[in-house]
Amino acid sequence: MLSQRPRTGRLMILVGASLAVICGMLYVCRNLFWDRGFEITDELGGNIFPSAILSTAATDAEIMVPADSNYVGKPLSGIALRVTSGRANTRVRVTLKESPFFSESISEFVLPKAGTEYTVYPEIVWNYEALKNNVQSTPLTFTVRMEMDGKELPVRTKTLSVRSVNECLLGYLDSRNKYHDTGIFFAAYVNEENPLIDKVLREALNARIVKRFWGYQGTAEQVDRQVYALWYVLQKRNFKYSSISNTSLSSNVVFAQRVRTFDDALAAAQINCVDGSVLFASLLKAININPILVRLPGHMFVGYYTDKTHKHVNFLETTLIGEVNLDDFFPEEALDSTVVGKSQAEVSRLTFEKSKQYATRKYEESKDKIEAGERNYMFLEISRETRSRVQPIGK
């Protein structure tokens, strides 16, 4: 019996040491977990797009779809928190510190599965006026606190770039390198409710091309006449063509296009193909003629249905609204010399018809790719369904 005591003592020491090691490991792992806590991430390469936030604020649209199916909340802004749950139905409370672009925001979530990594999209109480007035990229630091089942995790911060309201998100590559087309955001710049539209329509009526705007309450020729009245009054405003469309965004995962708002285009009297298309689409929509934005690689023009059944469509090359050389569009016809000495009404009618001819040709050349939905091709009707997803950003 006496010979077994030292062996028993050594066994007890070994067990004690093992328990100490296990407890130490648990302590270290536990502290590593809580130190790691959560991380702030985003879908858009460190960028926030005010136009995307403003245009979807009053809708339930999920245009930016998360790459990971394990997420909670609404991915409206692209800002997210990545965290691993503890037990099943872990409760999470998220607090975002107030900034110039949003008020202090608190949201709560339940993470259903145990030991699972989730992407959490917090509710953000945005300052919409600040977003509307942001006309150049601005750094914004997010300070986030998170409580998990009542235990507070270490505070995290991350600085992102709030882009200009004039930058339209075209698309992005997610974490799995899948491309998401977000060209629908062009509809945010079509603003049929802009108060300046009434002034433009009054100018068009004063030209006496039409007595009133009646939408589809007439023939296709009468619809076309209303569209020409808009064309005429914009040309009378002496718009200049401007090819500026680049943004300061430097990214190989996020793609954007600079677009002037309705107010900016009218004030500057400058348009490129995109500016002209969304400007003209705004006027068409305001007189109840259904517009279409047609996008090709590096170019855009506008279309419109000539009947309420949407069986027939015309297209317009809106860059011809501005002062351009017609020979660049129709080199075989030498048109530019033929407009010398013509009245503004005669020039407007000529460019209107040639605009339809040119845009229709471009559409037919790319029709198959547009219908196939290939990347950088788009046929976007500004319809009721589109408006249920993307609203005008206003001013």
N, C-alpha and C positions, 0 to 999 in steps of 0.2 A: 504493500500500500504506500509506503513512504517513497518508493522509487517512482510512483506515478505523479507525485505532487509537482516536481519540476516541469514534467511534460504538460500537466494541466495548466500550470502558470504560463508556460510559453504559449500555449494555445489561446489562453485568455488575452495575452498581450498581442498575439497575432490578430485575433478577432477585433480587439480594440483599435489596433492600428488600421485595419481594413476599413472599419466603420469611420474612422477619422478621415481616411483618404476619400471614401465615398461622399461623406458630408462636405469635405473640401471641394470635391469636384462639383457637387450639386450647387454649392455656394458660388463657385466661379461661374458655372453655366448660367445660374439664375442672374447673377450680376451682369454677365455678358449680354444676356437677353434683354434685361431692362436698360442697359447702357445703349444697346443698339436701338431698342424701342421701335421706331418707325422712320421712314424716310419720305421726303417730299419729292414727288416726281411729276412728270407731265407728258402729254402725248405729242406735243408740238415743238420739240427741240428747244425748250426754254423760252417759248414765246406765248404771249396772250394776244388774241385778236379781238379788239372791241367790236368790230363789225359782226363777228360770229356770236358774241354774247348778246349784243343789242337786238339782233334780228331773231334770236330764238328765245328771248327772255319770256315772251308771252305765249310760247308754244310748248308742246310736249315732244318736239322733234329730237331724235338722237342721231344727229348727222355724223358726229365723231364717235365711232364705235370702238370701245376698248378692245385691245388685242386679247386680254385675259378675260375669260368668262366669269371668274370669281371676283365680282365687284359689287359694291353697294353704292347707292346714291345716283345722281344724274350727271353724266359727263358733259355738261354744257360748256364749261370753260376749258377743259383739258387738264386742270390742276387736280392732282390726286395725291393720296398718301398710301404708302405701301406698308402693311403691317401683318404680322402673323398672329392669329388668334390663339388664346390659351385653351380654355374648355369650350365645349359646345355652347352656342348662344352667348358668346362673349359680348358684353355691352361696351360700346366705345362712345366717348364724348369728345368732340373736336371743337376747339376754339381758335379762331383766326383773329389776330390782333388787328385793330383798326389801321387803315392806310388811307392815302389820298383817293384811292379808287374804290374802297369799300368800307362799310362800317364793321365794327366788331361782329363776327358771325359765329354762332354756336349751332352745332347740329349733333344729333345722336343716331347711332346705328347699332344693329345687332348682327354679329358675325356667326352664322349658323353652325359651321363645321369647326371641330376642334383641330388645333395644330395645322391650320391652313393659311396660306398667304393670301391676303385680300388686297384689292385696290379700292380705296375709299375715296369717293368724291364728295367733299364737304359742300354744304349749302353756303353760298357767298352772297351777302347783301351788297350788291354792287351799287356804286354811285354812277348812275347812268349818264348824268350830265358830264361828269369828268371823263367818261369813256368817249362820249360824243365829241368833246372838245379836244381830245388828244390827237394832235395832227403830226406828231413825230414820235419816234420810238423813245420810250422812257423806262429806266430801270425801276423795278418794284420789288421790295423785299417782303416776302411772306414770313411771318412769325407765327408758328403753330404750336399749340399745346394739345396734348391728347391724354385722356384718362381711359384706362382699360379696367373694367370691373372695379371702378373707384380708385384705382392706383394711378397716380400721375407719372407719366413717362417724361424723360428729358425733353425740354423744348427744342424744336428744330427751326432753322431758318433757311431760306433759299431765295436768291435774287433772280427774277425772270425779267424779260423785256416786254413791256406793253407796247404793241405796235400802233402805228397810226390808224385812225378810224378809216382812212382811205385805202388801207391794204386789205384786199380781198383774198381770203384763204382759198387757193385752188385745189390743194390736195396735200397729202402727207404720207410718209412711210411709217408704219407702226413698228413696234419692237420686234416683230416677226418678219419685217421687211415686206409687208403687204401694203400695196398702194391703195389709198382711199381717196376717191374723187369727191371733192367738196365744191364743185363748180356751182352748185345750187345757191351758194352765197352771193353770186352776182345779182340774184333777185333782191338782195337787201338794198342795192343801189337804185333799183327801180322804185321810184317814190311817187305814186299816183295821187298821194294826198298832200303833196307839197303846196303851200299856199301861193307860191309864185306861179303855179300853173294857170290860175285864173287870169293873170295878167297876159300870159302868152296866148291863151285861148281868145282873149278879147282882141289882141292884136291880129290874130288870124281871122276873126270875124270882121274886123274893120277892113281887111283886105278884100272882102266881098267875094271871095272864092266860093264860100258856102254861107247860107243864111243862119245855120245853126249846126250843132253837132248832135247827130241822132244815132250814132253807133251803127247797129245792124238793121235799123228800121228803114231799109231801102235796098236798092240793087247793089251788086258788086261794084259797078261804076260809081255809084254815090259814095260807097265806102272809100274807094280809091280817091275820090275828090276831097273827102275830109282829110285823108292822109296827106294829100298834096298841099292842102291849106297849111298844115303844120310844117311841112317841108319848106314852103315858101316863106313863112314868117321867121323860121330859124335862119334861112339864108339871108334874109333882110337884116338880121342882126349882125351880119359880117363875122361869123365864126371863123377862126383861124385853125388850121390843122396843126396839132402838136403831137409828136410821136412819143412824148415822155410817158413811160409806163413802168419803169423799173422802180424797185423799192430798195431800201438799205439792208433788207434781209439777206443774210449770207448763211445758207444752209443747204445741205444735200439731202435733207429728209423732209423739209417743209417748203412749199412753193406758194408764192403769192403774186398778185398783180395789183398795181396801183390804179385806183378808180376815183375819179372826181365825183362828188355828190352833185345832185341837181343844182343846188345853190352855187357851188363852186364853179360848175361848168357855165352857168349863166353869167356869173359875175366876171369870170376871166375871159369869156367868149373864146375859149380854147377847148378843143376836143381831139381825142384820138379815136381809134375805132371802137374801143370799149366805152369811153365816155359818151360818144355820140349814140351808141346803141342803147345804153341804159337811159340816157336823156330822152331819146325818141320813144322808147318803150314806156317811159313814165307818162308822156303825153298821150300815147295811144290808149294806155290803160285808163287814163282819166276820162276819155271820151267813149269808154266801153267798147273799144276795139281790142281784141285779145292779141297781145304781142308775144313774140318768140325771140329769144336770144340764141343765136347760132354761133358756136365757137369752133374755130379751126386752129391748128397749131400756129400761134403768133398772130391770130386775127379774130375779129368778131364782127358780125353784122346783125341786123334786126329783121325779123319777119312779122307778118300780121295776116290773120285770117280775113278773107273778104266776105265771108258769110257766117252766119251764126251756127251753122252745122259743122263748121271747121273742115269742110271738104276741100277748100281751095285756099292757097296761101301765096302771098307775094313776099319778096325779099328786097331789102334796101341796103346799099352800101353807104353808110352814114358819113364816111370820110368825105364824100362828095358834097356834103353840106358846106364844108369850108372851102377856102380858096386853094384849089389844087390844079394841077396841070392835067387836063382830060386826056392828053396824049399818053400819060403814064398808064392809064387804064385801057385805052383803046388806041394803041399805037398805029394800027392799020387804017384808022379813019381820019387822022389828023384833025381832030375836033376842036382843038384849042383855038386855032385860027378862025374858025367859023363863028365863035361867040363875040368877036369884035364888033362893036356897034349895036349889038342886040340889047333890048331892054332887060331889066331885072326879071320881069315876069317871063320873058322868052328864055332867058338863061336858066331860070328855076325849072321851067317845064322840061327843058332839054336834059338838065342834070338829073331830074327826078326819074325820067324814063330811062336814062342811061344807068342810073343807080340800080334800078330794078333789073335791068338786063345783066349788069355785071355781077350783082349778088346772086341772081338765079343761076348764072353760069358757075359761080364758085360753089354753090350748094350742090348742083348736079354732079360736079367733079368729085365731091366728098361725100355724097349721099350714102354710099355703102358703109363707109367708116363711121359716119354719124349714127346710122341705124344700128350698127354693131356695137356702139358704145365704146369705141376705142379710146384710149387715153388721149386727152387734149382735144377731143371732139365732143360737142354738146348740142343738144336741141332742147332748150329749156322754155317751156310755155309758162308764162306768168299767169297761171290759172288759179282757181280756188284751192285746188289741192296743194299747189306750190305755196300759196299764201298761208295755208294751215301749218306749214313747216317753217317758212322764212318770211318775216315781216319787214317792211321798209325801216331802215335805221333812222330816218328822219334827220332833223338838224336842230 
